[in-house]
């Protein structure tokens, strides 16, 4: 895991060093640069595979034709190495295997790579730059073109260091952020700056840019396996997915929350590790948010070497106040803070960790999928009963607990303001398109266009498959994976996601919806697979996210921060939002008239980011 940066066009070596210097925390084990005739590639290395100095980057192919800076891991690099037996390898690294494949197969080499990756490769012969990103967008890759200069980097902070870079807020992306709580790919919060799409490569020849899609997820069911056969098949795939992600020349561990996803990863890891594998979890003082007892139960059952840290509310609140410093783009998921604290704790003992990310998206595990069942019933109710429910909601006492009943009902009913294909995002959203008219001076535009694009590109034949595909391409990629990447890489920690193994995703995506969800039972096949492997209490307990009592804190310990960041004076500096509307949001929340924590936090994160990018020098 590393950080990469570079440019083609105007600039010098000092610009290149400044770019990689901005993200040096992503690679604490060394830095390298290449600069020649307007071509600059830079690398900050976190050494995982072949930790010798000989594997440092930028790395050049044996013929001298290709030069690469690479971030990620290629899990099938040993198998791929066998395809090029005559290549004169100098290292044992996966990076050099990519170069060897390009020497043998040209640009088609990308299609053979199985792993998480973002890399920049320069073709000395054809004078072309190739940028590539893995199938699920696990690793970040930003790019921008200003005049005849193309910039790229693992984070926006790297691009910002180049003198050609221009920072201008993109109004359309602001509205997308308010709707999604993150900026969906390929957009960024800045005009003319982009995230490379997953499973894609970009080729720049100094004049024109072309893009190529090297993989597509297919949903058509080929096999006719029974539920039991599919469960056994998935068991085999997960065993392989986890075992190959234990490959490392540095210490390996597991993020263990006590939920079924991370517990499943821990089970297969312990099965293949050969000795007690280290597991890591954090607990919270607030009992309604604490899952540490479940993590301990799994660790004891599996016989792992368990490490646990209790987090005080004070430490979380202090981290929340500085969340803007961690993010290169606004991300309103408050769980980035406990993820960062867990990563810091874990990095004291290991350099590589496996996590359960992707399990909810693959196996229909979110509470919103259960809400789909209720939604089908609700739609058949007569209109007068809808009005009665709305009236009843108005008399419920407002609570600031973790997903209180009044908050759930409020969000559920909000979903029926939009067509069904947008309902899930409406449930997740802070500001719907209608609310943005009240908040913003500029009109919101089409906040649904990215959802429509993913629905059009998918071959999904059922509404459930379409829903799951959109989750993979939006919430998972641009919230969950971004959160984990930024939080972990701040502390030089590599996180791997076995559930996002290509073979696992391709198999699960073809399964009937009933294999994943039946009624209110979610993750059906995953639960069946893990029955007898981990404690039943872990399998059968309700899902609980990696949350913090933010609604409560915004009315107490974090109220002063909220008042300061969202003061009329601060809001007026950007000229983007209507202060009276924000003041009403604050008053209603503080007086417990309405739980507005999502709206307030989304605005606070943006304001902290905006101050960092546009108010500071």
QUITAKA-V195576 format. One record per residue. OMEGA is omega in whole degrees, 0 to 359 (none if undefined). NEAR is the number of other ideal C-beta (glycine too) atoms within 12 Angstrom. Layout:
# QUITAKA-V195576
omega = (OMEGA OMEGA)
near = (NEAR NEAR)
This chain:
# QUITAKA-V195576
omega = (188 170 178 178 177 180 170 181 182 179 179 185 179 176 180 180 176 180 182 178 180 182 183 180 179 181 185 186 177 178 176 179 170 175 180 174 176 177 181 175 182 187 171 194 164 189 181 179 184 187 179 179 181 180 179 181 1 182 182 178 186 180 183 184 187 177 187 162 194 176 177 179 174 188 179 186 179 176 180 179 180 179 183 186 183 181 182 183 177 183 174 187 174 179 182 177 177 179 180 179 177 177 185 189 182 186 177 181 184 183 183 187 177 181 174 186 166 181 173 181 179 179 183 184 183 179 181 174 177 172 182 181 186 190 184 178 180 182 186 174 179 175 178 176 177 186 179 180 176 179 174 178 179 179 177 181 180 180 183 184 182 183 179 185 176 179 177 182 177 186 180 180 175 180 176 178 180 180 185 189 173 179 184 175 13 185 167 180 183 181 177 175 190 166 177 180 177 179 184 169 178 180 182 183 182 179 185 179 173 179 181 176 186 180 176 179 180 185 183 181 180 181 179 183 171 179 179 179 179 178 178 178 179 178 179 180 180 178 179 183 181 185 181 176 172 179 179 172 176 182 184 176 183 166 183 182 187 172 185 183 181 178 177 178 180 180 182 178 179 179 187 190 178 175 182 181 179 174 187 176 172 177 182 177 180 189 182 180 187 178 188 180 178 178 178 180 179 180 179 180 184 181 179 174 193 177 184 177 175 182 177 177 181 181 179 181 178 179 179 182 182 184 180 180 183 191 174 172 177 177 189 176 184 179 174 182 175 176 178 179 176 180 179 179 183 184 176 186 183 179 180 179 177 180 184 182 179 182 181 181 182 189 176 189 184 176 179 178 172 178 175 179 178 182 179 177 185 183 180 179 176 185 184 178 174 181 178 179 178 178 179 179 184 181 177 176 180 180 180 178 182 178 180 185 180 179 180 180 179 180 181 182 179 182 183 175 185 175 187 184 178 190 182 179 176 177 182 193 170 183 174 179 181 179 180 175 179 185 193 174 180 179 185 184 183 181 182 189 180 175 179 181 180 177 180 184 182 175 183 184 180 179 179 178 177 179 182 180 178 176 179 186 180 187 180 187 190 173 188 184 177 179 182 181 184 182 183 184 172 184 176 182 178 179 180 186 181 179 180 169 185 181 179 181 181 179 184 182 179 184 174 181 182 176 182 181 174 184 180 178 179 179 187 183 178 179 178 181 185 180 182 180 177 183 179 182 178 182 190 183 180 178 178 184 180 190 174 183 187 180 179 183 180 177 183 187 181 182 181 177 179 181 182 184 182 175 180 181 180 180 182 183 181 181 185 190 177 184 181 179 179 178 178 176 181 182 182 180 182 181 180 171 184 177 184 187 181 180 183 181 177 178 180 180 178 182 178 177 182 179 181 187 188 180 179 179 none)
near = (47 52 48 56 54 54 48 43 30 23 35 22 22 17 31 41 29 30 44 46 25 29 42 32 32 42 36 23 29 26 32 36 33 34 26 20 16 25 34 43 44 48 44 42 39 42 33 41 35 30 22 17 16 18 33 32 43 39 39 29 33 20 17 14 22 39 39 48 51 52 49 44 45 40 36 27 37 21 18 31 28 17 21 26 11 12 25 14 29 21 30 21 34 43 48 36 43 46 44 36 36 42 29 26 21 22 28 17 32 36 24 31 40 35 44 45 45 51 50 53 46 42 30 24 16 18 20 30 41 45 48 48 45 40 39 42 40 44 47 49 47 48 47 39 31 25 20 19 30 42 48 51 49 48 42 38 39 46 46 33 31 42 21 28 37 20 28 18 29 27 25 27 36 40 39 39 44 41 42 46 38 42 41 40 37 31 35 41 39 36 20 26 39 35 41 42 36 40 31 33 38 37 31 34 20 24 16 14 25 17 22 22 20 27 25 25 33 20 29 17 22 12 16 12 19 16 21 15 19 28 30 18 27 42 28 20 31 43 28 26 40 38 27 32 42 36 31 29 23 25 26 42 44 50 50 47 46 41 39 42 47 44 46 48 51 52 41 38 46 36 25 25 29 11 15 19 38 35 45 44 43 38 32 35 19 27 16 20 31 29 39 31 24 33 40 28 29 43 37 24 27 34 19 36 25 34 31 31 23 27 32 20 28 17 25 37 32 20 33 38 24 21 40 31 24 36 38 38 48 43 42 41 41 39 35 42 43 43 46 40 37 47 40 27 31 40 33 19 25 33 34 38 49 52 48 48 43 43 43 38 42 45 44 43 37 32 28 35 35 27 31 29 22 26 27 18 15 23 17 11 18 11 13 10 16 19 14 15 22 22 14 16 25 17 12 22 16 27 25 32 25 30 31 24 18 25 31 24 28 31 34 31 32 32 29 27 22 24 16 22 22 32 33 39 43 33 38 33 38 39 38 32 30 19 31 34 20 22 37 32 20 21 17 28 22 17 38 30 25 35 35 21 20 36 28 17 24 29 19 29 17 23 23 29 33 29 37 41 37 37 39 44 40 42 39 37 43 44 39 42 43 45 40 45 47 42 40 43 43 38 31 34 41 46 50 45 47 45 42 46 40 37 25 41 40 29 35 42 40 31 39 25 30 18 36 39 34 22 17 19 24 37 43 31 41 44 35 27 37 36 22 15 28 37 26 17 19 40 32 18 22 22 34 29 28 40 30 40 33 45 36 29 35 37 31 20 23 37 26 18 31 39 25 19 36 43 21 19 15 26 32 18 18 30 17 29 36 24 26 15 27 37 25 22 36 35 21 21 37 28 16 24 21 30 38 37 43 36 41 41 41 42 44 44 43 45 38 34 38 32 23 27 30 21 16 13 7)
